[in-house]
Amino acid sequence: MIQRLSRRDLMRGSLLGAAAFGVPAILAGCGNPAERGAAAPATGAAARGVVTLGSNASDEVPKKALDTVIKAFTSNDLKINTVDHNTFQENINRYLRGTPDDVFTWFAGYRMQFFAEQGLAVDISDVWQEIGADYTPAFKAASTGSDGKQYFLPFTYYPWAVFYRKSLWQEKGYEVPATLDEFTALARKMKADGLSPVAFADKDGWPAMGTFDILNMRANGYDFHVSLMAGKETWTDPRVKQVFDLWRGLLEHHQEAPLGRTWQEAAQSLQQKKTGMYLLGMFVAQQFPESDRDDLDFFTFPEINPQFGTDSIDAPIDGYMVSAKAKNVAGAKALVKHFAQAASQNVATSLDPGTLAASSKADTGGYSALQKRGAELVSGAAHIAQFLDRDTRPDFASTVMIPAFQRFIGKPDDIDALLRDVEAQKANIFR
């Protein structure tokens, strides 16, 4: 079941104050295990001894933020194993069935539920009894398995939007587009001005998912999108083909050769004013030096179908789970409770400008202008999706949709055959 998060649910109570690594040797090789120190005795139910944390925060900014947050964890000794983000995500199933860490970074909603149903995560409902008042009902729903128990601790989240540099737009006289026609007209003007209109990268496989998500929600609405993600709709449906037709029309405005470019490189092209705009998560700010961050702004992707307007966005929630094979469950729960504290999330959002705190008790007074705008965007959305690879089965996202989108980008005129192949594979997976 996919949790459907409405704006009213998510905002209730606050303004959002709110590898292969299935084997330890490879985990150790990919990351740099480091002791995070706690000389203090264990407190409460936390067992003495080491707690291990498997982390996908491999980029410089989020890694620094996490390192700083866990320095304040003094209930147990802590060892963190950091693995490249994509490697972590692509091999998570083998990891959890092998010898996982006690706690691991993961995602809310469907992806959390999938591993909970497989018996690969520990029920942390007892933790939620202690910290539940710090979260809105929607955050709790996104942390709840199909059995009604909680398996996830929300830490931060971020919206997806179209980012741009204010100074470049002011210099060129660009205006925020309200419709797809205005968006394509703007892209043509940017190209005439010598810019690559839309920064684009899909070397890692997942960024293109955000483009599909927004085009599908704009053209066909949120309900159809989440139903498609749940395997309840056919990929040969004319409505899905329409999305790919729309996308094909936009590809001419995207950076060339995206399959050889990382999202970080595309973000740097935006920062360097070589591209005019970039559809990505707010974490794009991580690639901007602090001196340039006030020049970064965004708008929500424009209207395609008036029936749905711009009522839906992607706003993924990141957080932590306790693995079913945890050696120190009590210590793991103590760490999860540490992440739940508003003070921990305040540290993270102050060091990572592309994130917002999940806790309703977090201090938003220190948010940057960009972070405040991000919170406003989410608060104004009627429907909030988690992102394609979080709103559907992990195996379908990784083995079917990543190669499908990359195939489309490389050969955009073969839509019918592509969708037939996707549907055939989907039918084998969603049985």
N, C-alpha and C positions, 0 to 999 in steps of 0.2 A: 504494500500500500504506500502511496506517495502522500506525504503530508502537504496539504495545500495551505500556504501561509498568506493570509490576507494582510493588507496594510493595517487594518484595525487590530487584528490579533497581535501582529508583531510589535506594534507601537503601544499597546495597552500597558499603562502603568508608567511609561516614560517615553521620552523622545529618543529611544534607542540609546539610552545612557549606557545614557546608555549611548631489493635489488636482486642477475637474479640475486635477491638477498634472502632467500629462504634458509640460508645456512649462516651460522655465526661468523665463520671465517670471512665471508664476503661482506657481511655487515661491517665487521671491523676494518676491512680493507677499504670500503667506500667512505666510511666516516672516520673521525678522529676521536675515539672515546676519551673523555676527559672527566676526571673526578670533579664533582661540584660539591663543595664541602659542607658538611654538617657535623660538627663535633658535639652538638647538643644531643641529649638523650631523646629517644622516641617519645612521642606524646600520644595520649589517647590510645586508640586501638592500633596505631602504627607499629608494626614489628620492627625490631632492630635489624640492621643490616642494610645492604645495598638495594636500591630501587633502580631499575634500568628503564630508560626512555628511548624508544625508537622514533627518530625525528626526520621529517622530510623538509625541514627548514634549512635548505642548503644554500640559498642565496644569501649574500652578505647582510642585507638589512634585516630580514626576518630571523636569521641565525643570531645576530647580535642581540635582537630583542629577546629571543628565547633565552639566550645565555644570561642576560641580565635578570630576567624574571626568576629563573631557577636558582640564582645565587641566594635568594631570600628563602629558599626551601631548606629548613634546618631540622626537620623531623627525622630524616634518614640521610645516609650517604647516597649520592645520586650519580649514576653513570649515564651519559647521553651518547647515543650512537647516531650520528647524522649521516643520512644517505641522500644522494641526489634525488631531487623531488620526483622526477619522472620515473626513475628506477624504482623508487619506493612504491609509487602508485601502480606501476605495471606489474609488480611482483608481490603485491600485498597478500594474495591468496596463499601462495607458497610460503610466504613469511609466517603468516598466522598459523598454518598447519605444521610448520617446522619448529623452530625454537625461538619464538618471538620475545621481545622485551616485555617487561611488566606493563608498561604504559606505551601507547603509540599514538602518533598524530593521525587524525582522520577527519572525515566529513560527516555532516549531519544528513538526516533524511533517509532516502532509499538506500544509499551506500552503507550507512550505519545499520539499517534494518537487515540488509542482506547478510552481513556477517553475524549479527545477533541471531538470526534464524538458523544459521549454520552451526551455532554453538561455539563460536570462536571468540566471543566477548563475554566479560563478566557483567552481571546485573549490578548496577550501581544505584539502584533505587534508594538504598539507605543513605547514600551521599546526598541524593536529591531531597530527602526529608530534612536535611540540615541546610542546604543552600537554595532550595526551590524558591523561596520568597524573593531571591535576588534576580529572578528571571521572569519574563512575560510568559503567558500560557503558550504562545506560539513557539518560543525557544524550547520549552519543555516538550511540546508536541514533536518538534524536529529532533528531539533526543530520545524519543520513545519508540520501542520496538512494536511489532505487530501483536505482541503478547501483553501490551500495556505497561511493561517495565522499562526503566530508563537504562541506557547503555552508553550514553554519550554526554560529554560536558562541553557546552559551547564556550568558546574563548573569544574569537573575533569573527567579523564578517566584513564583506565589502561589496558594493554594487558594481555592476558592469554598465558602462555608458560610452559615449563617444568623446574622447579627450582631445584637447587642442591647446595651443599656446595663445593666450590673450594678446600678447604684443604683436605676434604675427598676424592675427586676424584683424587687429586694429589698423596695422600698417597697410594691409591689403583691402580693407573695407568689407571683409566677409561678415555675413550675418547667419545666425543659427537657423537652420532649415526646419520647417514645421511639417513638411511632407516629403515623400520619397522623390517626387519630381524636383522639389527644391534642393534636396540632397544631391541628386545627380547633376543638377545645374551648377551647384557650388563646386562639385568635383571637376566638372569641365573647366570652370574658371580657374581653379587651382592648377590644373594641368597647363592651361594657357600661361599661367604665371611662372611656370617652370618647376612646380612642385609635383611630387608624387602624391596624389590626393589622399589616399587612405593607406596608412601603414598597415602591413599585413605580414604575418609569419605563421608557419605551421610545421616547422621542422620537428617539433615535439609532439605533434598529433592532436593535442587538445584545444589549442586556441581557436581553430575554425569552428569548434562546437558552439562557441558563443555567437558567431555570426548566424549559424543555423537557428539557434534558439530564438534570437530576437526577430529574425525574419519570419519564423513560423508563428511566434506569438503575435507579431504585428499583423500578419496576413490572415491567420486562422484562429487566433485567440488562445488564451491560456488553457482552457479546458481541453481543447483538441491537442494541444502540445503535450500536456502531462499524460493524456490518454495514449498518445503515440509513444511516449517514453515508457509507459507501463506495458507496452506490447498489445494494447487493445485495439489499435488501428492498423491498417495496412500501409506499408510504405509505397505501394503502387497507387494509392488514393490520389486522384487529381489534385487535391489540395497540397499534398506533399510535392508533387511535380511542380506546382506553381511556385513553391518556395525556391526550388532549385532553378527555375526559370528566372526568378527575380535575382537570385544570387549570381547567375551567369551574366546577367546584364550589368551587375556591379563590378565584376571581376576586372574589367578594363580600367577601372579607376583605382585598383589596388596595386601595391608595390609588386613588381615583377619578381619571379622566382621565389615565392614565399616558402616553398618546401625546403629550401636551403638556409632559411633564416630563423633564428630563435626569437621569442617574444621580447627578450631583452634587447636584441639588436634593433628590432622594429621600434621599440620604445626610445632607444637612443636616437634614431632618425627623427622622431618627433621632437625630442629635446634639442636636436641640432637644427631644427626648422627646415629639414629636408622633405618632410611629409606634413600634410595639412591637418590630419586628424587620425584618430586611432580608436577603434572599438575594442575595449579591453576592460579588465577589472581595475579598480582603483589602485591596485598594487603597481600600476604603471608608474606611480610617483616614486617608487624605489629606484628607478633609473634616472631620476632627476637630482642634480646637486641641490642642496638646501637653498642656495641662492636663487634657483630657478623655480622652486615649487609654488611660490605665490603667483607665478605666471601661468600655472596649469589650471585649466577649467574644463568643464564638460557639459554636454547636453544629452538627454535621453534620445535614443534612436527615434527618428520621426515616424509619423503615422503612415501606414500603408492602406489599411482598411478602416474606414470611419467607424465601422461597427465596434471595433476594438480600440481604436485610438492608440494611445501610448500608456495603457493601463497596466502593463506587465513588464517586469524586469527580472534579470538574474541577480541574486544577491546571496552567494554561497556563504555557508557558515562553517568555519574551521574549529576544530577542538581536539579532544582527547578521549580515548577509550582504554579500558583495561583488558588485556588479552586473557583468554580462557586458560592459557598455559603459564600465567604469571607465577613466578616463584615467591613473590612477596606481595600478596594481595592487599594486606593491611597497609603496607607502605605505599602501594600503588594508589589506593584510595586516598591516602593522605596527600599524595602529590596532586591528584585530581582536585581535591578540595583547595589546595594551594592555587591552582589555576582558576578556580571559581571565584576567588577573592577579587573584589573590585580593584584593590591596590595592585594586584598582579596585572590585570588588564589595562589599568592606567599606564603602567610602565611600558607595556607592549605597544599601545597606540601612540605613546609619546615618541617612541623610537622608530616605529614603522608607520609612515604617513599614509600608507595605503590601506589601513585597517581601521575598523570601528569596534568598540568594546561591546560584548554581548550582555554583560551584566547590567541590570537596570540601575544598580548603585554606583556604576563607574562615573567618574567625574568628566563630563564633556566640556567643562569650562576651558580646558587646555587644548581642545581640538583646534587644528588649523582651519583656515577658511575652506580648504578643500574637504576636510573631514566633515565639517558642519554641512556643507553642500551635499555630501554623500548621505548623511543622515536624513536630510530633508528629502532627497530623491526617494529613499526607501519609504519614508513616511507618507509620501504622496502616491505610492504605487498601490493599485487595487489588488494586484496579484504578484507574488514573489516566487520565482522558481529557483532551484538550487544550482542549476547548470546541468547540461546534458549528461555528463559522465557521473553525476550524482543523483540524477532523477531517473536513471534506468539501471538495469543490471550491470555490474562491473564487467562481466564477460562480454556482454553485447557491446558496451561502449568501447572496450579496448580491442576486441578481435574483429568486430564488424564495422563500427562507425568510424574509427580512426582511419583505417585503410580506405573506407568508402569516401570520406571527405577528401582525402589526399588524392584518390583516383579522380574525383570530380574536378578538383583544382587543376590537375594535370591534363584532364580531358573533359572539359565542361559540356561538350556537345553530345555526350553519350548518356543522357539522363535516364531514358527508359530502361536500358539494359542494366544500368547501375541500380536503379530502384528495384528491379526484379531480383537482382542478386541479394540486395539487402533484405527484401521480404522473405526470400527463401531461407536465408540464414536465421532471420528472426523467428520464423516458424519452428525451426529446430531448437532454438534456445528457450523461447517462451512456450513451454509445453506443460 
